[in-house]
Amino acid sequence: MSVVLVVNSGSSSFKYQLLDMGREEVLASGLVERIGDGVGVAKHTVRAASFGVEGEPAPTVTDVTTTIEREIPDHTAGFAVMLDAFAAHGPSLDEYPPVAVGHRVVHGGARFFAPTVVTPLVEINIDELSVLAPLHNPANLAGIVAAKKAFPGVPHVAVFDTAFHQSLAPEAYTYAIDREIAEAHRIRRYGFHGTSHKFVSEAAAAFVGRPLGELKQIVFHLGNGASAAAIEGGRSIDTSMGLTPLEGLVMGTRSGDLDPAVLLQLARRADLSIADLDTLLNKRSGLLGLAGVSDMRDIGERRDAGDPAAQLAFDVYIHRLRAYAGAYLAQLDGVDVISFTAGVGENSIRVREEAMATLGFAGVEIDPDRNASRERGIRRISAESSRVEVLVVPTDEELEIARQTLSVTA
């Protein structure tokens, strides 16, 4: 049995999943949060329905979640809580020992283009790349260090959000600013959500029954953070996020594309500091800035109630989606498959409908009944007569991380 532990660490929390890769099923998952903030909280869920014999139907058993509260001063203490939860509530790590631990790392810069076994040198590189992701890489590294103490006898693998987009050509990743300044400060487009874009594009190819290498695809990862990717033959050729996850689509609290002169104007005329501007663009913009709420479900409710701010926010959101769809149709010279994933992409009927409404010229035709279906799992929402397959593909970044982890350790 190949069992992989997947860890996604933040500055004051981390999520984990224990996966049986023989069946690609979750055995347990959890969240440890409020690290370093008084009383910490850990939630450990045993996916009891996943237990069983490989090749045989799993028994129907309700998942069980246990909540633990105690002081968790740092990530090392957090992993100790996680180990206690496994010991007390299962599954036993003696019976299901991880053969490797996979870690999500947000920024790999131009150095990492594949899953990488963590060594002291890799840790140094992740730390050095914190200048490009100061909110993420330090936290990701803290999780790696703590996990290596908790699981010292197995390989640890870093899987980078940016790696999938390392296939971008220079004309796609280069910003038109002074070349020497750009090179000195590593200013270029890196792209993010790569783990999700890779998983979704491969799942879509399998679903439509065509080789990944012959498909032209557009993937919309629409959650609180949102990005689009143009994928040809399984390789990313363009993506909406750039140096940071701020560029591109309108998001829950992030602005997406913006004239850089807006920042200069606000600094000069509104006396906003760099820190103020950072907060504005990352935490007070997007749907929240336009309508006062960041959740697309709330936007929909307010639209239906006649709120003009919510209507405008939705329209701006859709306008940007259509703009990127058109751009990627041009970059790809047509498209075979368009997929929607993540919270908004998987659940918002109206977003999918409106985003695709103007693409009839490209052979896109949505079936209203299919689009309105609440069926779970990967499904087709395009009409039989549509020349382009339009899909809803639930993403599974943890499974993708586990797969990539095994690919370099098995």
NUGUPA-330230 format. One record per residue (C-alpha): residue in one letter; x, y, z. Coordinates in Angstrom, 1 decimal, padded with zeros to 4 digits, always signed. Layout:
N
ATOM   code        x        y        z
ATOM      a        X        Y        Z
...
END
This chain:
410
ATOM   code        x        y        z
ATOM      m   +000.0   +000.0   +000.0
ATOM      s   +001.3   +003.5   -001.0
ATOM      v   +000.1   +006.1   +001.5
ATOM      v   +001.0   +009.7   +001.1
ATOM      l   +000.5   +012.6   +003.5
ATOM      v   -000.2   +015.9   +001.8
ATOM      v   +000.4   +019.1   +003.7
ATOM      n   -000.6   +022.7   +002.9
ATOM      s   +000.9   +025.1   +005.4
ATOM      g   -000.1   +028.7   +006.1
ATOM      s   +001.4   +031.2   +008.5
ATOM      s   -001.0   +030.3   +011.3
ATOM      s   -002.5   +027.0   +010.1
ATOM      f   -002.0   +024.0   +008.0
ATOM      k   -004.3   +021.5   +006.2
ATOM      y   -003.5   +017.8   +005.7
ATOM      q   -004.8   +014.7   +004.0
ATOM      l   -003.7   +011.1   +004.3
ATOM      l   -004.3   +009.4   +001.0
ATOM      d   -004.3   +005.7   +000.0
ATOM      m   -002.8   +006.0   -003.5
ATOM      g   -003.6   +002.4   -004.3
ATOM      r   -007.3   +003.5   -004.6
ATOM      e   -006.6   +007.3   -004.7
ATOM      e   -008.9   +007.8   -001.7
ATOM      v   -008.7   +010.0   +001.4
ATOM      l   -008.2   +008.1   +004.6
ATOM      a   -008.2   +011.2   +006.9
ATOM      s   -008.0   +014.9   +006.6
ATOM      g   -007.6   +017.8   +009.0
ATOM      l   -007.0   +021.4   +009.8
ATOM      v   -004.8   +022.8   +012.5
ATOM      e   -005.4   +026.6   +013.0
ATOM      r   -004.8   +029.5   +015.3
ATOM      i   -001.1   +028.5   +015.6
ATOM      g   +000.7   +030.9   +017.9
ATOM      d   -002.6   +032.6   +018.9
ATOM      g   -003.5   +031.5   +022.4
ATOM      v   -005.7   +028.4   +022.2
ATOM      g   -005.3   +026.6   +018.9
ATOM      v   -007.9   +024.4   +017.3
ATOM      a   -007.4   +021.2   +015.3
ATOM      k   -010.1   +019.3   +013.4
ATOM      h   -009.4   +015.7   +012.4
ATOM      t   -011.8   +013.9   +010.1
ATOM      v   -011.6   +010.1   +009.7
ATOM      r   -012.9   +009.2   +006.3
ATOM      a   -014.3   +005.9   +007.5
ATOM      a   -015.9   +005.1   +004.1
ATOM      s   -012.5   +004.9   +002.6
ATOM      f   -011.4   +001.9   +004.7
ATOM      g   -011.7   -001.5   +003.0
ATOM      v   -009.9   -003.9   +000.8
ATOM      e   -008.4   -002.6   -002.4
ATOM      g   -010.5   -003.7   -005.4
ATOM      e   -013.6   -004.2   -003.2
ATOM      p   -016.5   -001.8   -002.5
ATOM      a   -015.8   +000.3   +000.6
ATOM      p   -018.3   +000.0   +003.5
ATOM      t   -020.8   +002.8   +004.0
ATOM      v   -019.7   +004.5   +007.2
ATOM      t   -020.2   +008.1   +008.3
ATOM      d   -017.1   +010.2   +008.5
ATOM      v   -016.2   +011.2   +012.0
ATOM      t   -014.7   +014.6   +012.9
ATOM      t   -013.0   +015.3   +016.2
ATOM      t   -012.2   +018.8   +017.5
ATOM      i   -009.2   +019.4   +019.7
ATOM      e   -008.3   +022.6   +021.5
ATOM      r   -005.0   +023.3   +023.1
ATOM      e   -002.1   +025.7   +023.0
ATOM      i   -000.3   +025.4   +019.7
ATOM      p   +002.7   +027.8   +019.8
ATOM      d   +004.3   +026.8   +016.4
ATOM      h   +004.0   +024.4   +013.5
ATOM      t   +006.1   +021.8   +015.3
ATOM      a   +003.5   +021.7   +018.1
ATOM      g   +000.8   +021.6   +015.4
ATOM      f   +002.2   +018.5   +013.9
ATOM      a   +002.4   +016.9   +017.4
ATOM      v   -001.3   +017.6   +017.7
ATOM      m   -001.9   +016.0   +014.3
ATOM      l   +000.1   +012.9   +015.3
ATOM      d   -001.9   +012.7   +018.6
ATOM      a   -005.1   +012.8   +016.6
ATOM      f   -004.1   +010.0   +014.3
ATOM      a   -003.1   +007.9   +017.3
ATOM      a   -006.3   +008.6   +019.2
ATOM      h   -008.9   +008.6   +016.4
ATOM      g   -007.2   +006.8   +013.5
ATOM      p   -006.3   +005.7   +011.1
ATOM      s   -003.2   +004.3   +012.8
ATOM      l   +000.0   +005.5   +011.1
ATOM      d   +001.5   +002.2   +012.1
ATOM      e   -001.1   +000.5   +009.9
ATOM      y   -001.0   +003.2   +007.2
ATOM      p   +002.5   +004.6   +007.3
ATOM      p   +003.2   +007.4   +004.8
ATOM      v   +005.8   +006.5   +002.2
ATOM      a   +006.3   +010.2   +001.5
ATOM      v   +005.0   +013.6   +002.5
ATOM      g   +004.0   +016.1   -000.2
ATOM      h   +004.1   +019.8   +000.4
ATOM      r   +002.4   +022.6   -001.4
ATOM      v   +004.8   +025.5   -002.0
ATOM      v   +003.4   +028.5   -003.7
ATOM      h   +006.4   +030.0   -005.4
ATOM      g   +009.2   +028.1   -007.2
ATOM      g   +010.3   +031.1   -009.2
ATOM      a   +012.2   +030.0   -012.4
ATOM      r   +014.2   +027.5   -010.4
ATOM      f   +011.7   +024.7   -009.9
ATOM      f   +009.7   +023.3   -012.8
ATOM      a   +008.9   +019.8   -011.3
ATOM      p   +008.1   +018.1   -008.0
ATOM      t   +011.4   +018.2   -006.0
ATOM      v   +012.6   +016.1   -003.1
ATOM      v   +013.4   +018.5   -000.3
ATOM      t   +017.0   +018.8   +000.6
ATOM      p   +018.8   +021.5   +002.7
ATOM      l   +019.6   +023.3   -000.6
ATOM      v   +016.0   +023.2   -001.7
ATOM      e   +014.9   +024.7   +001.7
ATOM      i   +017.4   +027.5   +001.1
ATOM      n   +016.0   +028.2   -002.3
ATOM      i   +012.4   +028.2   -001.0
ATOM      d   +013.5   +030.7   +001.6
ATOM      e   +015.3   +032.9   -001.0
ATOM      l   +012.2   +032.9   -003.1
ATOM      s   +010.2   +034.3   -000.2
ATOM      v   +010.9   +037.8   -001.7
ATOM      l   +008.5   +036.8   -004.5
ATOM      a   +005.8   +035.4   -002.1
ATOM      p   +006.4   +036.8   +001.3
ATOM      l   +003.0   +035.7   +002.6
ATOM      h   +003.3   +032.1   +001.4
ATOM      n   +006.8   +030.7   +001.1
ATOM      p   +007.9   +031.3   +004.7
ATOM      a   +004.8   +029.5   +005.9
ATOM      n   +005.2   +026.7   +003.4
ATOM      l   +008.8   +026.3   +004.6
ATOM      a   +007.8   +026.3   +008.3
ATOM      g   +005.4   +023.4   +007.5
ATOM      i   +008.2   +021.5   +005.7
ATOM      v   +010.6   +022.0   +008.7
ATOM      a   +008.0   +020.8   +011.2
ATOM      a   +006.9   +017.9   +009.1
ATOM      k   +010.4   +016.7   +008.7
ATOM      k   +010.7   +016.5   +012.5
ATOM      a   +007.4   +014.6   +012.7
ATOM      f   +008.3   +012.2   +009.8
ATOM      p   +012.1   +012.0   +009.7
ATOM      g   +012.3   +008.7   +008.0
ATOM      v   +010.5   +009.4   +004.7
ATOM      p   +011.2   +011.7   +001.7
ATOM      h   +009.5   +015.1   +001.7
ATOM      v   +008.6   +016.5   -001.7
ATOM      a   +007.9   +020.2   -002.6
ATOM      v   +005.2   +020.6   -005.3
ATOM      f   +005.2   +024.2   -006.6
ATOM      d   +002.1   +026.2   -007.7
ATOM      t   +004.2   +027.9   -010.4
ATOM      a   +005.9   +024.8   -011.8
ATOM      f   +003.2   +023.9   -014.4
ATOM      h   +003.6   +027.3   -016.0
ATOM      q   +007.3   +027.0   -016.5
ATOM      s   +006.5   +025.9   -020.1
ATOM      l   +005.4   +029.5   -021.0
ATOM      a   +007.5   +031.0   -023.8
ATOM      p   +009.5   +034.1   -023.2
ATOM      e   +006.9   +036.3   -025.1
ATOM      a   +004.3   +035.0   -022.7
ATOM      y   +006.2   +035.5   -019.4
ATOM      t   +008.1   +038.7   -020.2
ATOM      y   +006.9   +042.1   -019.0
ATOM      a   +007.8   +045.1   -021.2
ATOM      i   +009.9   +047.0   -018.6
ATOM      d   +013.6   +047.7   -018.5
ATOM      r   +015.3   +044.4   -019.1
ATOM      e   +018.1   +044.9   -016.6
ATOM      i   +015.8   +045.9   -013.8
ATOM      a   +013.5   +043.0   -014.6
ATOM      e   +016.4   +040.5   -014.5
ATOM      a   +017.9   +041.9   -011.3
ATOM      h   +014.7   +041.6   -009.4
ATOM      r   +013.3   +038.5   -011.2
ATOM      i   +010.3   +040.4   -012.5
ATOM      r   +008.3   +038.2   -015.0
ATOM      r   +005.1   +036.2   -015.2
ATOM      y   +005.2   +033.0   -013.2
ATOM      g   +001.5   +032.0   -012.9
ATOM      f   -000.2   +030.1   -010.1
ATOM      h   -002.8   +027.5   -009.5
ATOM      g   -000.6   +025.2   -011.6
ATOM      t   -001.4   +022.1   -009.6
ATOM      s   -005.1   +022.6   -010.2
ATOM      h   -004.7   +023.5   -013.9
ATOM      k   -002.6   +020.4   -014.5
ATOM      f   -005.1   +018.1   -012.6
ATOM      v   -008.1   +019.5   -014.4
ATOM      s   -006.7   +019.5   -017.9
ATOM      e   -005.6   +015.8   -017.5
ATOM      a   -009.0   +014.9   -016.0
ATOM      a   -010.8   +016.6   -018.9
ATOM      a   -008.8   +014.8   -021.5
ATOM      a   -009.6   +011.5   -019.9
ATOM      f   -013.3   +012.4   -019.6
ATOM      v   -013.6   +013.3   -023.3
ATOM      g   -011.6   +010.2   -024.3
ATOM      r   -008.9   +012.0   -026.3
ATOM      p   -005.1   +012.1   -025.8
ATOM      l   -004.0   +015.0   -023.7
ATOM      g   -001.2   +015.8   -026.3
ATOM      e   -003.7   +016.6   -029.1
ATOM      l   -006.0   +018.9   -027.1
ATOM      k   -006.3   +022.7   -026.9
ATOM      q   -007.8   +023.6   -023.6
ATOM      i   -008.9   +026.6   -021.5
ATOM      v   -009.2   +026.1   -017.8
ATOM      f   -011.0   +028.6   -015.5
ATOM      h   -010.1   +028.0   -011.8
ATOM      l   -012.7   +030.3   -010.2
ATOM      g   -012.6   +030.4   -006.4
ATOM      n   -011.9   +033.3   -004.0
ATOM      g   -008.6   +033.4   -006.0
ATOM      a   -009.2   +033.0   -009.7
ATOM      s   -007.0   +032.3   -012.7
ATOM      a   -007.3   +031.1   -016.3
ATOM      a   -004.8   +029.0   -018.3
ATOM      a   -004.4   +028.2   -022.0
ATOM      i   -003.1   +024.7   -022.3
ATOM      e   -001.9   +023.1   -025.5
ATOM      g   -000.9   +019.4   -025.6
ATOM      g   -000.9   +019.3   -021.8
ATOM      r   +001.5   +022.3   -021.5
ATOM      s   +000.6   +025.8   -020.2
ATOM      i   +001.2   +028.4   -022.9
ATOM      d   -000.5   +031.3   -021.2
ATOM      t   -002.0   +032.1   -017.8
ATOM      s   -003.7   +035.1   -016.2
ATOM      m   -001.8   +035.4   -012.9
ATOM      g   +001.7   +036.9   -013.1
ATOM      l   +004.5   +037.8   -010.8
ATOM      t   +002.1   +037.3   -008.0
ATOM      p   -001.5   +035.9   -007.7
ATOM      l   -002.8   +039.5   -008.0
ATOM      e   -002.8   +039.8   -011.8
ATOM      g   -005.6   +038.7   -014.1
ATOM      l   -009.3   +037.9   -013.3
ATOM      v   -011.5   +039.7   -010.9
ATOM      m   -011.4   +037.7   -007.6
ATOM      g   -013.1   +037.7   -004.2
ATOM      t   -010.9   +040.5   -002.7
ATOM      r   -008.2   +041.0   -005.4
ATOM      s   -008.4   +043.5   -008.2
ATOM      g   -006.9   +041.5   -011.0
ATOM      d   -005.7   +043.5   -014.0
ATOM      l   -005.2   +047.2   -013.3
ATOM      d   -003.5   +050.1   -015.0
ATOM      p   -000.2   +050.5   -013.1
ATOM      a   -000.7   +054.3   -013.1
ATOM      v   -003.7   +053.8   -010.8
ATOM      l   -001.2   +053.0   -008.0
ATOM      l   +000.9   +056.1   -008.9
ATOM      q   -002.2   +058.3   -008.8
ATOM      l   -003.3   +056.9   -005.4
ATOM      a   +000.1   +057.3   -004.0
ATOM      r   +000.3   +060.9   -005.1
ATOM      r   -003.3   +062.1   -004.6
ATOM      a   -004.6   +059.9   -001.8
ATOM      d   -001.3   +059.7   +000.1
ATOM      l   -001.5   +055.9   +000.2
ATOM      s   +001.7   +054.1   +001.2
ATOM      i   +003.0   +050.9   -000.4
ATOM      a   +001.5   +048.9   +002.5
ATOM      d   -001.8   +050.7   +002.0
ATOM      l   -001.8   +049.9   -001.7
ATOM      d   -000.9   +046.3   -001.0
ATOM      t   -003.9   +046.0   +001.4
ATOM      l   -006.2   +047.8   -001.1
ATOM      l   -005.4   +045.6   -004.1
ATOM      n   -005.2   +042.2   -002.2
ATOM      k   -007.8   +042.6   +000.5
ATOM      r   -010.2   +045.4   -000.3
ATOM      s   -010.8   +045.0   -004.1
ATOM      g   -012.4   +042.6   -006.4
ATOM      l   -016.0   +041.6   -005.6
ATOM      l   -015.6   +043.0   -002.1
ATOM      g   -014.4   +046.4   -003.3
ATOM      l   -017.2   +046.7   -005.8
ATOM      a   -020.2   +045.3   -003.9
ATOM      g   -019.2   +044.9   -000.2
ATOM      v   -019.2   +041.1   -000.3
ATOM      s   -016.6   +038.7   -001.6
ATOM      d   -018.7   +035.5   -002.0
ATOM      m   -020.3   +035.0   -005.4
ATOM      r   -023.4   +033.5   -003.7
ATOM      d   -023.9   +036.7   -001.8
ATOM      i   -023.4   +038.6   -005.1
ATOM      g   -026.2   +036.5   -006.6
ATOM      e   -028.6   +037.1   -003.8
ATOM      r   -028.0   +040.9   -003.9
ATOM      r   -028.4   +040.9   -007.7
ATOM      d   -031.7   +039.2   -007.4
ATOM      a   -032.8   +041.7   -004.8
ATOM      g   -032.0   +044.5   -007.3
ATOM      d   -028.7   +045.8   -005.8
ATOM      p   -027.0   +047.8   -008.6
ATOM      a   -023.5   +047.5   -007.0
ATOM      a   -023.8   +043.7   -007.0
ATOM      q   -025.0   +043.8   -010.6
ATOM      l   -022.0   +045.9   -011.6
ATOM      a   -019.6   +043.6   -009.7
ATOM      f   -021.0   +040.6   -011.5
ATOM      d   -020.9   +042.3   -014.9
ATOM      v   -017.2   +043.3   -014.4
ATOM      y   -016.4   +039.7   -013.3
ATOM      i   -018.0   +038.3   -016.4
ATOM      h   -016.5   +040.9   -018.7
ATOM      r   -013.0   +039.9   -017.5
ATOM      l   -013.7   +036.2   -018.0
ATOM      r   -014.9   +036.8   -021.6
ATOM      a   -011.8   +038.9   -022.3
ATOM      y   -009.5   +036.1   -021.2
ATOM      a   -011.5   +033.5   -023.1
ATOM      g   -011.2   +035.5   -026.3
ATOM      a   -007.5   +036.1   -025.8
ATOM      y   -006.8   +032.4   -025.2
ATOM      l   -008.9   +031.4   -028.2
ATOM      a   -006.6   +033.6   -030.2
ATOM      q   -003.4   +032.2   -028.6
ATOM      l   -004.5   +028.6   -029.1
ATOM      d   -006.0   +029.2   -032.6
ATOM      g   -009.2   +027.6   -031.4
ATOM      v   -010.1   +025.4   -028.5
ATOM      d   -011.3   +021.8   -028.0
ATOM      v   -012.2   +021.8   -024.3
ATOM      i   -013.2   +024.6   -021.8
ATOM      s   -013.3   +023.5   -018.1
ATOM      f   -014.6   +025.3   -015.0
ATOM      t   -013.3   +024.3   -011.6
ATOM      a   -013.0   +025.5   -007.9
ATOM      g   -015.8   +026.9   -005.8
ATOM      v   -017.4   +029.4   -008.2
ATOM      g   -016.5   +027.5   -011.3
ATOM      e   -018.0   +024.2   -010.0
ATOM      n   -021.1   +025.7   -008.4
ATOM      s   -022.2   +028.9   -010.1
ATOM      i   -024.7   +028.1   -012.9
ATOM      r   -025.0   +031.8   -013.8
ATOM      v   -021.3   +032.5   -014.0
ATOM      r   -020.7   +029.6   -016.4
ATOM      e   -023.7   +030.5   -018.5
ATOM      e   -022.8   +034.2   -018.9
ATOM      a   -019.0   +033.6   -019.4
ATOM      m   -019.8   +031.3   -022.4
ATOM      a   -022.7   +033.3   -023.8
ATOM      t   -020.7   +035.2   -026.4
ATOM      l   -018.6   +032.3   -027.6
ATOM      g   -021.0   +030.9   -030.2
ATOM      f   -018.7   +032.1   -032.9
ATOM      a   -016.1   +029.7   -031.6
ATOM      g   -018.4   +026.7   -031.6
ATOM      v   -019.4   +026.9   -027.9
ATOM      e   -023.0   +026.0   -027.1
ATOM      i   -024.2   +025.4   -023.5
ATOM      d   -027.0   +023.1   -022.7
ATOM      p   -029.1   +024.9   -020.1
ATOM      d   -030.4   +021.7   -018.4
ATOM      r   -026.9   +020.2   -018.1
ATOM      n   -025.5   +023.5   -016.8
ATOM      a   -028.3   +023.7   -014.2
ATOM      s   -027.7   +020.2   -013.0
ATOM      r   -026.4   +019.8   -009.4
ATOM      e   -024.8   +016.5   -010.2
ATOM      r   -021.5   +015.9   -008.5
ATOM      g   -018.3   +014.9   -010.2
ATOM      i   -017.0   +015.7   -013.6
ATOM      r   -019.7   +016.4   -016.1
ATOM      r   -020.4   +017.9   -019.6
ATOM      i   -022.5   +021.1   -019.7
ATOM      s   -022.2   +021.8   -023.5
ATOM      a   -024.9   +020.8   -025.9
ATOM      e   -024.5   +017.7   -028.2
ATOM      s   -024.3   +020.1   -031.1
ATOM      s   -021.4   +022.1   -029.5
ATOM      r   -018.1   +021.9   -031.4
ATOM      v   -016.3   +022.6   -028.1
ATOM      e   -016.6   +020.4   -025.0
ATOM      v   -017.5   +022.5   -022.0
ATOM      l   -017.0   +020.7   -018.7
ATOM      v   -017.3   +021.1   -015.0
ATOM      v   -014.3   +019.4   -013.4
ATOM      p   -014.0   +019.3   -009.6
ATOM      t   -010.3   +020.0   -008.8
ATOM      d   -008.3   +017.9   -006.4
ATOM      e   -005.0   +019.6   -005.7
ATOM      e   -004.2   +017.3   -002.8
ATOM      l   -004.5   +014.2   -005.0
ATOM      e   -002.4   +015.9   -007.7
ATOM      i   +000.3   +016.7   -005.1
ATOM      a   +000.2   +013.1   -003.9
ATOM      r   +000.6   +011.9   -007.4
ATOM      q   +003.5   +014.2   -008.1
ATOM      t   +005.1   +013.2   -004.8
ATOM      l   +005.0   +009.5   -005.7
ATOM      s   +006.3   +010.3   -009.2
ATOM      v   +009.7   +011.3   -007.7
ATOM      t   +009.8   +008.9   -004.8
ATOM      a   +008.4   +005.6   -006.0
END
